[in-house]
Amino acid sequence: MAIRLILVCNEGPAKQAYLREAASIGIEVDAVATFGEFFKAMLTMAYQGILLDLVTSVKSTQEEKGIVQEILDVFPLIQLKGDPATNTIHTISRGMSANSSTLAQFVARECQPFKPSAIRLNVRKSMNFNILICKQEAMTQANTENSVTLNISKGGCFLFSCQDWSNASNVWFAINELKDKTPINGEIRWRQSWGISMAIPGIGVSIKQLTSQQRVELIEQYSLS
């Protein structure tokens, strides 16, 4: 299955240059002109990464960018700037300096391992629960890692971890602050490895199931939606 990305870029030569470059490395790209169109597309189509034209981003309002900031934070993202004078594309990959990654390298290193995802409608809140995290359902003192959530909703969360999660598709974690400490099973949707870039390491998780008590606690006590 071909890798599918979404490009946010106004009409013009830069957009055509990005699409030609994407076609040359065999990836599919849907192009939108505004963050509003981007948000609507992300609700219906699953993508493995985002291409963001730097000029389009700079010209957008803070309100527009604020609506989609959480999406930009969790998907693989690379910023692009076309140079018509030299017919080249400059890149800025998240946490790295300009020109440190070509589009092909970005796709291979960050997009290919990322499971195609559409956006969720659950709103995550920045909240640091103390948790025990484990790669196995049978959690013991020997196989768990002390960690915290960086954000959470009743549908998903980001878990801080310095472990290697490259070969794992599921995670189990128990939230210390909940009365019901039944291990929660989550599907790993994306990974941020330690030392790869200047970003917090960990895993983005889609929660598969909560107990009734856990759901009530998260919604009523901690106002998660």
C-alpha positions in Angstrom: 0.0 0.0 0.0 1.4 3.4 -1.0 2.3 5.9 1.6 -0.3 8.8 1.7 0.6 12.2 3.0 -1.3 15.5 3.1 0.2 18.8 1.8 -0.9 22.2 3.1 0.2 24.7 0.5 -1.4 27.6 -1.5 -1.6 27.3 -5.2 1.6 28.2 -7.1 5.0 27.0 -8.3 6.0 25.7 -4.9 3.0 23.4 -4.7 3.8 21.9 -8.1 7.4 21.4 -7.1 6.4 19.6 -4.0 4.0 17.3 -5.8 6.6 16.5 -8.5 9.1 15.6 -5.8 6.6 13.4 -4.0 5.7 11.6 -7.3 9.3 11.0 -8.0 9.7 8.9 -4.8 6.4 7.1 -5.2 4.2 8.6 -2.5 0.6 9.8 -2.8 -0.2 13.3 -1.7 -3.5 15.1 -1.2 -3.1 18.9 -1.4 -5.2 21.5 0.5 -4.7 25.2 0.5 -5.8 26.1 4.1 -5.8 24.7 7.6 -9.6 24.6 7.5 -9.5 22.3 4.5 -6.7 20.4 6.2 -8.9 19.8 9.3 -11.8 18.5 7.2 -9.5 16.2 5.2 -8.0 14.7 8.3 -11.5 13.8 9.6 -12.2 11.5 6.7 -8.8 10.2 5.3 -6.0 8.3 7.1 -2.5 9.8 6.5 1.0 8.9 7.5 2.5 12.4 7.6 2.1 16.1 6.9 3.9 18.3 4.4 3.6 21.9 5.4 4.6 24.8 3.1 6.4 27.3 5.3 5.1 30.4 3.5 1.5 29.1 3.7 2.0 28.5 7.5 3.4 32.0 8.1 0.5 33.6 6.3 -2.1 31.7 8.3 -3.6 33.3 11.4 -2.9 32.1 14.9 -6.5 31.1 15.2 -6.3 28.9 12.1 -3.1 27.2 13.4 -4.5 26.9 16.9 -7.3 24.7 15.6 -5.0 22.1 14.1 -1.9 22.5 16.4 -2.6 19.2 18.2 -2.7 17.4 14.9 0.6 19.0 13.8 2.1 17.9 17.1 1.4 14.2 16.8 1.8 13.4 13.1 5.1 13.1 11.4 5.7 16.6 10.0 8.1 18.3 7.7 8.1 21.9 6.6 9.0 22.8 3.0 10.1 25.9 1.2 10.5 26.0 -2.5 13.4 28.1 -4.0 12.3 29.0 -7.6 15.7 30.6 -8.3 17.6 27.3 -7.9 14.6 25.0 -8.4 15.3 23.3 -5.1 13.3 22.4 -2.0 14.6 23.3 1.5 13.3 21.1 4.4 12.9 21.5 8.1 12.1 18.3 9.9 10.6 18.5 13.4 13.4 19.0 16.0 16.1 19.2 13.3 17.9 22.1 11.5 17.1 23.2 7.9 18.2 20.9 5.1 19.0 18.0 7.6 16.5 15.7 5.9 15.4 15.2 2.3 11.7 14.4 1.6 12.7 10.8 0.8 14.5 10.4 4.1 11.6 11.9 6.0 9.2 9.5 4.4 11.5 6.5 5.1 12.4 7.4 8.7 9.2 8.9 10.1 6.2 8.2 7.8 6.7 4.6 6.9 6.7 3.3 10.5 3.6 5.5 11.3 0.3 3.8 11.1 -2.1 5.6 8.7 -4.4 7.6 11.0 -7.3 10.0 10.7 -7.8 12.5 13.5 -9.9 11.8 16.6 -12.7 14.1 17.9 -11.8 13.4 21.5 -10.0 16.5 22.9 -6.8 15.7 24.8 -5.8 17.7 27.8 -2.2 18.3 29.0 -2.2 16.2 32.2 0.6 14.4 34.0 -0.8 11.2 35.5 1.7 8.9 37.2 1.6 5.6 35.4 3.2 2.2 35.2 3.8 1.1 31.6 4.4 -2.3 30.2 4.8 -4.2 26.9 3.0 -7.2 28.3 -0.6 -7.6 29.7 0.8 -9.4 32.8 2.3 -6.4 34.6 4.9 -7.2 37.2 7.3 -5.0 39.2 10.2 -6.4 37.0 8.7 -5.6 33.6 7.1 -2.2 34.2 8.5 1.3 33.7 7.6 4.3 35.9 6.3 7.0 33.6 3.8 9.8 33.2 1.2 10.9 30.6 1.9 14.2 28.8 -1.6 14.5 27.5 -4.8 12.3 27.7 -8.4 12.0 26.7 -10.8 9.1 27.2 -9.8 8.0 23.7 -6.0 8.3 23.7 -2.8 9.7 25.3 0.9 10.3 24.9 3.1 8.3 27.3 6.6 9.3 28.1 9.1 6.5 27.7 12.8 6.0 26.8 12.3 2.3 25.9 12.6 1.0 22.4 9.0 0.5 21.1 9.9 -0.2 17.5 8.7 -3.8 17.5 5.6 -3.3 19.8 2.1 -2.6 18.6 0.4 -2.6 22.0 1.0 -1.2 25.5 -0.6 -1.7 28.9 -0.5 1.0 31.6 -2.0 1.6 35.0 -2.9 5.1 36.2 -1.9 5.7 39.8 -4.4 8.5 40.4 -7.5 6.4 39.4 -9.2 4.3 42.0 -9.6 1.6 39.4 -6.0 0.6 38.5 -7.0 -2.1 36.0 -4.3 -2.1 33.3 -5.5 -0.1 30.3 -4.7 -1.6 26.9 -3.7 0.8 24.1 -2.7 0.5 20.5 0.6 2.3 19.6 -0.2 4.7 16.8 3.2 6.5 16.6 6.6 6.5 18.3 9.2 9.2 19.2 12.5 7.5 19.9 15.0 8.9 22.4 17.9 10.7 20.8 16.5 10.9 17.3 15.5 14.5 17.5 15.0 17.3 20.1 11.5 16.0 21.0 10.1 14.2 24.1 10.5 10.4 23.6 7.5 8.2 24.0 4.4 6.7 22.3 1.1 8.0 21.0 -1.6 5.6 22.1 -5.2 5.0 21.0 -7.0 3.5 24.0 -8.7 0.2 23.2 -10.9 -0.2 26.3 -11.6 1.4 29.6 -13.6 0.0 32.5 -16.8 1.8 33.3 -15.3 3.2 36.5 -12.2 4.5 34.7 -14.3 6.2 32.1 -16.5 7.8 34.7 -13.5 9.0 36.7 -11.7 10.5 33.6 -14.8 12.3 32.4 -16.4 13.5 35.7 -13.3 14.0 38.0 -10.8 15.1 35.4 -13.1 16.6 32.8 -11.8 14.6 29.9 -13.8 14.3 26.7 
